[in-house]
Amino acid sequence: MRRFKKSLAAWGVLFAIMSFWALYALLRPDQLTKVSYSLALGAVFAVLIRYTKDAFYSFREGRQGFHFLIVGVYLTFVILFWQRIWAITLDIYGRPEELVNSPVSPFISWMLMISAALVSMAPDVDNGRVANASLIRFGVALFIAGLVAGVSITTALT
């Protein structure tokens, strides 16, 4: 616990949580949503600017675990950036059915799955070879995801 007292990251997260609830008390929910969308879009864009060069290098090289990690995390932020743009667009147009049910939403989820796969395999990659244990864990994760999807689809249809 003593180490947390000196952790700037821990204090930053605590401040973020507390400031959210302060803003939640001050703003209407729709205003807070718009402020959150905008702040998230700006923060994600800043991350993309900072890490684009490193991500393209890792994408090009891509044979070590840290390359997988960098590309996976960068891809996550690329997806989050476009998801924020998509959410803002849906909000502006009043969430019309043809936009809500377009291929964009499942594509975002699909690509998040790919980035999660890269990040989860990263510790087990060495010189272009992914350890079998990592592939098995990813297969189990996909199986569980299929079960969750099946249960949620069945629940929605009944």
SULURMO-V338890 format. One record per backbone hydrogen bond with DSSP energy under -0.5 kcal/mol. CO is the residue of the C=O (numbers start at 1). NH is the residue of the N-H. If there is no record, write none. Layout:
co	nh
CO	NH
CO	NH
This chain:
co	nh
1	5
2	6
3	6
4	7
6	8
7	11
8	12
9	13
10	14
11	15
12	16
13	17
14	18
15	19
16	20
17	21
18	22
19	23
20	24
21	25
22	26
23	27
28	32
29	33
30	34
31	35
32	36
33	37
34	38
35	39
36	40
37	41
38	42
39	43
40	44
41	45
42	46
43	47
44	48
45	49
46	50
47	51
48	52
51	55
52	56
53	57
54	58
55	59
56	60
57	61
58	62
63	128
64	67
64	68
65	69
66	70
67	71
68	72
69	73
70	74
71	75
72	76
73	77
74	78
75	79
76	80
77	81
78	82
79	83
80	84
81	85
82	86
83	87
84	88
85	89
86	90
87	91
88	92
89	93
90	95
91	94
96	99
96	100
97	101
99	102
102	105
102	106
103	107
104	108
105	109
106	110
107	111
108	112
109	113
110	114
111	115
112	116
113	117
114	118
115	119
116	120
117	121
118	122
121	124
122	125
124	131
125	65
126	129
129	126
129	131
131	134
131	135
132	136
133	137
134	138
135	139
136	140
137	141
138	142
139	143
140	144
141	145
142	146
143	147
144	148
145	149
146	150
147	151
148	152
149	153
150	154
151	155
152	156
153	157
154	158
